[in-house]
Amino acid sequence: MTSDWPGVRLHVVTGKGGTGKSTVAASLALALADEGKDVLLCEVEGRQGIARMFDVDPLPYAERRLATGLAREGGRAGTVHALHVDPEAALLEYLSIFYKLGRAGRALDRFGVIEFATTIAPGVRDVLLTGKVYEAVERNRRNKGAVEYDAVVLDAPPTGRIVQFLNVSNELAGLAKVGPIRSQADTMMTLFRSPRTAVHLVTVLEEMPVQETTDGIAELRAVDLPVGGVVVNLVRPQELDADQLAGADVDAVARDLVAAGVGAGPGLVEGLVRTGHEAAERRSLEDRQRRLVDALGVPAYELPRLTQGGDLAALYELAALLRAQGMA
Amino acid sequence: MSAPQSSGEHLDVDALLDDRGVGIVVCCGSGGVGKTTTSAALALRAAERGRKVVVLTIDPARRLAQSMGIEALDNTPRPVAGADRAAGGHLDAMMLDMKRTFDEVVESQASPEKARQILENPFYVALSSSFAGTQEYMAMEKLGQIRRDAERDGTYDLIVVDTPPSRSALDFLDAPERLSSFLDGRFIKLMLAPARGPARLVTAGLGLVTGALTKVLGAQVLRDLQTFVTAIDTVFGGFRQRAMATYALLQDRRTAFLVVAAPEPDALREAAYFVDRLSEDRMPLAGLVVNRAAERPDGDLSAEAAYAAAERLRDVPGGGTGGSGGSVTAGLLRLYADQERLVERETRLRGRFAAAHPQVPTVVVPALPSDVHDLDGLRRVGELLAR
């Protein structure tokens, strides 16, 4: 299946806490690598989640090669590099590259200015974090020495903060109306608002996350940031529908168990029927939330809840599912 | 159904809520683990057991907020009409307005003229609405205020606090200290130096610094910044004092911390971090609440046997539920097996936590099939918490 996002170079992945946004970001990076792309996976919140998922040592502020995609027949496999963006290191790098502030940069650090700038003015902090991401996306034109990436996947802050995070020039507006940092922010906004960027939202089929996703899409659209797809994560098995689950009947189940040669011990038949009835209740709530997701009018992708959970093999499995659905 | 309990000691929630020696319950944990629902359920249960309770929430789901009568973000506790007062208790609830709380602190510390100057400064606006940790700090500030009022007026004997979903576990405890140490920092002193006359700090470094700042930020920004720093310095003493008082209040033995988690690797790792941090800072930890746990289904079949039976059923000719060839039963067997697997995984994860933190009493709350958005739902959660 071809990708729904052929022209996108920056994939921003956001989502409510607990929906598995980092897992989805990592799976998307692998899926793009499976397509033969060289991908940079960035995290900006200091959680070292990437290192844990890929089972490597905590990442420094440097690009590290993490994994290789699964090559298609006749094709070349892409790579996944990872970068943990740290605002203080980014500021020092920014100062030395753009302002040639070698000595002054260190003086700033000594006077606590770096801490100050990255703490007090959240706008400045976000410009620095997103600035590094921007640099990686635009790199081929600017810096011939470094690895060039076909795509960058950003494990971004949660849905509640994503607009503030990406809408850097607006956030700075109150603080810096003119000046170099302001023009830097404006240049970055041009990329974020372009069709080369897509902001994907991760949700689960529960009321609050779906509501937040709906609100998030409206907020992104209100400031002209490009909405990508919605990834419905942690989906339970869909084998039976709500009616079949609710209709589970003690006698029929008991007959089937005999036919299957299961010596049903005490409580098993009732346990199975009760499992069915509870699944039916959950299922009808999920179906209602799924209808809301479908009504959002953006491409939706589904990933299952894996009962074994969380290792590298699972990431490859999820990556294959995203590819099959056209997300990469 | 039986809820698998962890190997650690069991947390007796009712004993905690009934203990008149406990005046503050703080619920902390990472985002998306059901912290707000847990706080609200604890508060309602305590009120219906006779305590005079106020619950401070940060960002409740819309329908839950409506059912508690706190849709408006007005920083004032409002009575929750549906709470049963038969036992002599009552419940108020409020949603925290971070910016307003900050404004109130400034207004109480500075002259009206100075306060206006601060409130209008663009740096103050940025700081008060999005400084990393401001929300945490303001939750604690509001807690301190309510506590003082409650002691004076006898309005409440229990305050339940929901904490913001922190970027990191540390924000919550560090926020008061960070805000005050920031305001006491070298940079602030540097910015204040010109205004204070004898420029002890004016070294070669200063020229470099202001030069660099002008280059990066622009001169206008630097001027705004200087105005802000000069203004905030006058209210700074008050901030520091309050931050320290709040910290001491949290350490008091009348406070009880509950760490809330879900049986997921990330949430439990954060919980472990919280537990370690709380004990390092000598904060009174009451226990761990593990929400959304899978429940072991009734029956003595192993997951493997259930998967195998589901496979065999596929081959049973026509002999199934309503002519469906046994497909419903096969589906149920697979659901049962998935559930067994999930329970095994969660038990392993909790076991790992308990092994590293054997001293932490724990209660495991099973996942509910539906969302909680009314007081009956909260009561149901309360009962599960107190099991």
Interface residues (C-beta under 8 A of the other chain):
Chain A: K16 G17 G18 T19 E45 G46 R47 G49 L95 Y99 L101 R103 A104 G105 A107 L108 R110 F111 G112 V113 E115 F116 T119 I120 A121 P122 G123 R125 P158 G160 Q164 E171 G174 L175 A176 K177 V178 G179 P180 I181 R182 E206 E207 M208 Q211 P237 E239 L240 Q244 L245 G247 A248 D249 A252 V253 R255 D256 L257 A259 A260 G261 V262 A264 G265 P266 G267 L268 V269 E270 G271 L272 V273 R274 T275 G276 E278 A279 E281 R282 L285 T307 Q308 G309 G310
Chain B: M1 S30 G31 G32 V33 D59 A61 R62 R63 P122 F123 V125 A126 L127 S130 F131 A132 P165 R167 S168 R178 F182 G185 R186 F187 I188 L190 G205 L206 L208 V209 G211 A212 L213 K215 V216 L217 G218 A219 Q220 V221 D224 A262 E264 P265 D266 A267 P297 D298 G299 D300 L301 A305 A309 A310 R312 L313 V316 G319 G320 T321 G322 S324 G326 S327 V328 T329 A330 G331 L332 L333 R334 L335 Y336 D338 Q339 R341 L342 R345 P369 S370 D371 H373
